[in-house]
Amino acid sequence: MNTSVLEVEGLEKKFKHFKLGPLNFTLEKGTAVALLGGNGSGKSTFFRLLMNILQKEAGTITVFGEKMIENEAELKRRIGYTGDLFDPFSSHKVKELVKLVSRWYPNWDHDRYSHFINRYNINENEKYGKCSKGTKKKIEFVFSICHNPDILLLDEPSANLDIVSQRKLKDDLIHYMEDGEKSIILATHNMDDVRQICDYITILEKGKILHSFEKDEIHDKWARLWVTELPNELKNHPHIVSVNTINSTSIEVVTNHFLSLESDLTRNEISVHHMDRLTLEEIVEYILEKEQWSKE
């Protein structure tokens, strides 16, 4: 049974100094995927291609079993998107802007909108162009969720938000996912959001997907070990990411597959005298650093 709600195959977009893809990506029903990567890695471009704001040059985008280009208007009604859409409407007050946006969605929930406007302390009489960056992010999020979409595509929704609003946003996304019917792609630099909201992580760098993995599984595999010795033949072990000699009796080893490495260490009669799990931040940094090393 196919449970995917969004499938991307061979997606490509070329610019003068940047190329995205080819990308293959799948979003499953009831899951949240964190899209991680540095500035300029292609996250926003990926979202704009998914929404057909930018025209792809190759590949297919399938949403709920239908090609996006064949039924764009109807499919977009089932998607909520945040990504600097409203800058052309900077002269509109928020209450004027919502009248325009709500017309796009037959199932717009005005009660839900009122709830979120109050929850995030948004002044409806303020012109959008006069709003702070954080307030614009809050408005975008409110607009993305009030038509009860099946998919949320969120491009750094917590950027520039105050601490209280960040917590509210995280709680609202957790609540959104509770019925098991909704799905999210979340581009973010906030690892707390990744830990508490997301099931999977996809790392995008320089327009390419480096890795896609289940969040909990990757946390269980990566580890930092301390051993008393490490023979030369093991220093090039496929699951050793880094080796750091602390002193004559302690060597620090980072591995991306603890059980595999532990088995080989045991076979060589090398004992692990201490082990720590890596944080998600550390794992992502090592993956990105490994990609840089491979290109040098």
NULO-181774 format. One line per field, with one value per residue (C-alpha): residue number from 1; residue in three letters; x, y negated, z. Coordinates in Angstrom, 2 decimals, m for minus. Layout:
<sites>
k <- (NUM ...)
r <- (ALA ...)
east <- (X ...)
north <- (Y ...)
up <- (Z ...)
</sites>
This chain:
<sites>
k <- (1 2 3 4 5 6 7 8 9 10 11 12 13 14 15 16 17 18 19 20 21 22 23 24 25 26 27 28 29 30 31 32 33 34 35 36 37 38 39 40 41 42 43 44 45 46 47 48 49 50 51 52 53 54 55 56 57 58 59 60 61 62 63 64 65 66 67 68 69 70 71 72 73 74 75 76 77 78 79 80 81 82 83 84 85 86 87 88 89 90 91 92 93 94 95 96 97 98 99 100 101 102 103 104 105 106 107 108 109 110 111 112 113 114 115 116 117 118 119 120 121 122 123 124 125 126 127 128 129 130 131 132 133 134 135 136 137 138 139 140 141 142 143 144 145 146 147 148 149 150 151 152 153 154 155 156 157 158 159 160 161 162 163 164 165 166 167 168 169 170 171 172 173 174 175 176 177 178 179 180 181 182 183 184 185 186 187 188 189 190 191 192 193 194 195 196 197 198 199 200 201 202 203 204 205 206 207 208 209 210 211 212 213 214 215 216 217 218 219 220 221 222 223 224 225 226 227 228 229 230 231 232 233 234 235 236 237 238 239 240 241 242 243 244 245 246 247 248 249 250 251 252 253 254 255 256 257 258 259 260 261 262 263 264 265 266 267 268 269 270 271 272 273 274 275 276 277 278 279 280 281 282 283 284 285 286 287 288 289 290 291 292 293 294 295 296)
r <- (MET ASN THR SER VAL LEU GLU VAL GLU GLY LEU GLU LYS LYS PHE LYS HIS PHE LYS LEU GLY PRO LEU ASN PHE THR LEU GLU LYS GLY THR ALA VAL ALA LEU LEU GLY GLY ASN GLY SER GLY LYS SER THR PHE PHE ARG LEU LEU MET ASN ILE LEU GLN LYS GLU ALA GLY THR ILE THR VAL PHE GLY GLU LYS MET ILE GLU ASN GLU ALA GLU LEU LYS ARG ARG ILE GLY TYR THR GLY ASP LEU PHE ASP PRO PHE SER SER HIS LYS VAL LYS GLU LEU VAL LYS LEU VAL SER ARG TRP TYR PRO ASN TRP ASP HIS ASP ARG TYR SER HIS PHE ILE ASN ARG TYR ASN ILE ASN GLU ASN GLU LYS TYR GLY LYS CYS SER LYS GLY THR LYS LYS LYS ILE GLU PHE VAL PHE SER ILE CYS HIS ASN PRO ASP ILE LEU LEU LEU ASP GLU PRO SER ALA ASN LEU ASP ILE VAL SER GLN ARG LYS LEU LYS ASP ASP LEU ILE HIS TYR MET GLU ASP GLY GLU LYS SER ILE ILE LEU ALA THR HIS ASN MET ASP ASP VAL ARG GLN ILE CYS ASP TYR ILE THR ILE LEU GLU LYS GLY LYS ILE LEU HIS SER PHE GLU LYS ASP GLU ILE HIS ASP LYS TRP ALA ARG LEU TRP VAL THR GLU LEU PRO ASN GLU LEU LYS ASN HIS PRO HIS ILE VAL SER VAL ASN THR ILE ASN SER THR SER ILE GLU VAL VAL THR ASN HIS PHE LEU SER LEU GLU SER ASP LEU THR ARG ASN GLU ILE SER VAL HIS HIS MET ASP ARG LEU THR LEU GLU GLU ILE VAL GLU TYR ILE LEU GLU LYS GLU GLN TRP SER LYS GLU)
east <- (0.00 1.41 1.22 3.22 1.51 4.31 6.87 9.70 11.69 14.65 13.82 16.24 16.57 19.59 20.67 23.75 25.86 23.76 22.11 19.49 19.24 18.55 16.55 14.46 12.32 9.27 6.96 4.84 1.39 1.51 5.22 7.29 10.59 13.23 15.02 18.44 21.25 23.31 22.34 22.25 21.89 18.68 15.96 13.86 14.33 13.10 9.93 9.28 9.62 7.21 4.68 5.35 6.33 9.58 9.42 11.37 13.62 13.39 11.67 8.19 6.31 3.38 1.03 m1.69 m1.12 m1.57 0.99 1.21 1.24 m1.96 m4.13 m2.24 m5.11 m6.87 m3.70 m2.49 m5.73 m4.53 m1.11 m0.07 3.12 5.27 7.93 7.83 4.71 3.19 5.89 4.09 1.14 3.14 0.67 m2.23 m3.30 m3.35 m7.16 m7.22 m4.67 m6.63 m9.68 m7.59 m5.97 m9.16 m10.79 m8.25 m9.47 m13.13 m12.60 m10.99 m11.82 m12.50 m12.85 m9.48 m8.00 m9.34 m7.90 m4.41 m4.45 m5.14 m2.74 0.17 m0.82 m1.06 m2.43 m4.80 m4.75 m1.03 0.21 2.07 5.06 5.37 5.41 8.63 10.31 9.04 5.47 5.58 6.63 3.69 1.26 2.60 2.15 m1.40 m2.30 m0.74 m2.74 m6.25 m7.60 m6.74 m4.18 m3.03 0.58 2.56 5.66 7.39 10.49 12.16 8.87 10.48 13.17 13.10 10.37 10.54 10.94 7.26 6.11 8.66 7.17 3.62 4.58 6.17 3.10 0.79 2.78 2.76 m1.02 m1.38 0.30 m1.69 m4.37 m1.76 m3.29 m1.12 2.44 5.13 8.35 10.13 13.21 14.79 17.98 16.18 17.24 14.76 11.98 13.63 13.90 10.32 8.40 10.20 10.41 12.93 15.84 16.99 20.25 20.52 23.83 24.82 21.63 22.12 20.59 23.49 21.52 17.97 17.42 15.08 15.87 15.81 17.74 20.59 20.80 21.24 23.96 26.29 28.54 31.77 34.04 37.21 39.65 43.19 44.55 43.52 45.57 46.34 44.18 41.14 41.80 40.41 37.35 34.34 32.32 34.94 34.29 37.13 40.03 41.58 44.49 43.95 47.08 49.13 46.30 43.16 41.95 38.64 36.76 33.55 31.54 28.42 27.63 28.42 27.41 29.45 32.56 32.14 32.08 35.35 36.97 35.99 37.39 40.70 40.50 40.11 37.78 35.71 36.21 33.63 30.88 28.60 25.83 26.19 23.65 21.73 23.70 26.99 25.78 24.68 27.99 30.00 27.93 28.45 32.17 32.57 31.02 33.51 36.44 35.32 35.48 38.89)
north <- (0.00 m3.38 m5.81 m8.64 m12.01 m13.68 m12.13 m13.86 m12.12 m13.56 m17.16 m19.71 m23.47 m25.37 m28.92 m30.80 m29.82 m27.07 m23.80 m21.98 m18.26 m15.85 m15.19 m12.18 m12.64 m11.06 m12.36 m9.75 m10.34 m11.13 m11.99 m15.13 m15.54 m18.06 m19.61 m20.68 m22.49 m25.64 m28.97 m28.65 m24.87 m24.97 m24.52 m27.53 m26.69 m23.16 m24.49 m26.92 m24.11 m21.95 m24.79 m25.44 m29.03 m28.24 m26.17 m22.92 m21.94 m18.20 m15.65 m15.02 m16.20 m14.00 m15.07 m12.72 m10.55 m13.39 m15.36 m18.89 m20.49 m18.66 m19.70 m22.55 m24.65 m21.77 m20.24 m23.57 m23.86 m20.83 m22.38 m25.11 m26.96 m29.59 m31.23 m35.01 m34.96 m38.21 m40.82 m42.14 m42.96 m45.13 m48.03 m45.84 m45.67 m42.17 m42.17 m43.11 m40.46 m37.70 m38.53 m37.86 m34.71 m33.14 m33.34 m30.86 m28.18 m27.03 m25.38 m28.40 m28.32 m31.88 m30.79 m29.10 m32.23 m34.39 m31.93 m32.10 m35.87 m36.26 m33.48 m35.15 m38.72 m39.90 m43.40 m43.07 m46.83 m46.93 m47.01 m43.87 m45.85 m47.59 m44.34 m43.06 m40.00 m37.89 m39.12 m38.38 m34.83 m34.51 m35.84 m33.41 m30.50 m31.51 m31.85 m28.45 m26.47 m28.00 m26.02 m22.73 m21.54 m17.93 m19.00 m21.88 m23.12 m25.38 m27.35 m28.37 m29.31 m30.02 m32.38 m35.77 m34.65 m35.51 m32.64 m32.53 m32.44 m29.72 m27.56 m28.23 m27.35 m24.10 m23.18 m24.01 m21.81 m18.92 m19.33 m19.50 m16.09 m14.37 m12.69 m10.87 m12.13 m15.22 m15.62 m18.30 m19.26 m21.63 m23.59 m24.88 m25.66 m25.03 m21.57 m21.55 m21.64 m18.74 m16.68 m17.27 m17.39 m15.45 m11.73 m11.91 m14.14 m15.02 m16.93 m19.16 m20.74 m22.58 m21.44 m17.74 m15.43 m14.07 m11.83 m10.93 m8.96 m8.21 m10.56 m7.99 m5.40 m7.76 m8.82 m5.17 m4.53 m7.48 m7.53 m8.89 m6.21 m6.28 m3.40 m2.82 m1.80 m1.70 0.36 m1.29 1.23 0.02 m3.69 m3.36 m1.44 m2.36 m3.35 m5.54 m9.21 m10.75 m9.77 m12.07 m10.97 m12.56 m11.14 m7.94 m5.98 m7.54 m7.80 m9.44 m7.81 m9.00 m6.33 m6.36 m2.71 m1.85 1.83 2.62 0.89 2.37 5.86 5.24 3.72 6.76 9.04 7.19 7.41 3.65 2.53 m0.65 m2.37 m5.13 m5.93 m8.93 m9.45 m12.42 m15.20 m15.76 m18.98 m17.07 m14.36 m16.90 m18.76 m15.57 m14.65 m18.09 m18.07 m14.63 m15.97 m18.87 m16.51 m14.27 m17.25 m18.51)
up <- (0.00 m1.04 1.86 0.29 m0.06 m2.00 m4.34 m6.18 m8.89 m10.78 m9.88 m11.35 m11.56 m12.90 m12.20 m13.35 m10.32 m8.72 m9.65 m7.61 m8.16 m9.51 m6.32 m5.30 m2.20 m0.58 2.16 3.90 5.35 9.07 9.15 9.55 7.71 8.74 5.78 7.02 5.27 5.31 3.81 0.04 0.11 m1.93 0.69 m0.35 m4.03 m3.32 m1.68 m4.53 m7.04 m5.05 m5.14 m8.85 m8.05 m9.85 m13.02 m12.88 m15.77 m15.23 m13.04 m11.69 m8.58 m7.52 m4.75 m3.46 m6.53 m9.02 m11.01 m9.63 m13.08 m14.08 m11.13 m9.50 m8.12 m6.37 m4.99 m3.58 m1.61 0.37 1.10 3.53 2.63 4.28 2.14 1.71 m0.44 0.74 0.18 m2.95 m0.66 1.74 1.50 2.67 6.27 7.74 7.85 4.15 3.28 4.98 2.86 m0.25 1.08 2.46 m0.99 m2.31 0.11 0.18 3.58 5.26 8.98 10.19 13.81 13.62 12.09 14.93 17.45 15.94 15.45 19.16 20.16 18.36 19.29 15.67 15.05 12.09 11.47 10.84 7.24 6.29 5.05 8.43 10.39 11.94 10.45 13.32 12.93 9.21 10.04 12.43 9.83 7.23 9.60 10.50 6.83 6.07 8.61 8.69 5.74 7.50 4.93 4.66 4.08 5.55 3.72 6.23 5.27 8.55 10.26 13.65 12.29 14.05 16.45 20.15 22.60 23.56 19.92 19.12 21.86 20.66 17.08 18.18 20.25 17.33 14.95 17.43 17.76 13.97 13.65 16.41 14.26 12.16 8.91 8.32 7.04 7.29 5.55 7.91 6.84 10.03 11.93 15.24 16.36 19.24 16.63 14.82 17.99 19.12 15.82 13.10 12.35 9.53 8.53 5.03 4.65 1.59 0.64 m2.55 m4.23 m3.49 m0.91 1.13 3.47 4.43 7.62 10.50 13.36 16.19 14.20 13.39 17.03 18.05 15.46 16.04 19.10 20.52 22.02 24.06 23.67 24.90 21.48 17.83 15.34 12.00 10.14 12.09 11.61 8.08 9.25 7.05 10.12 11.78 11.09 13.11 15.37 17.96 20.16 23.57 25.22 25.32 26.97 25.48 21.88 20.98 18.10 16.43 14.63 12.48 13.28 16.88 16.86 13.76 15.09 18.57 17.05 15.19 18.27 20.34 17.66 18.02 21.83 22.23 24.99 25.03 28.37 27.77 25.26 24.65 22.13 19.81 19.63 16.40 15.89 16.06 13.69 11.08 11.40 10.86 7.79 6.28 7.12 5.55 2.35 2.34 2.91 0.04 m2.36 m1.28)
</sites>
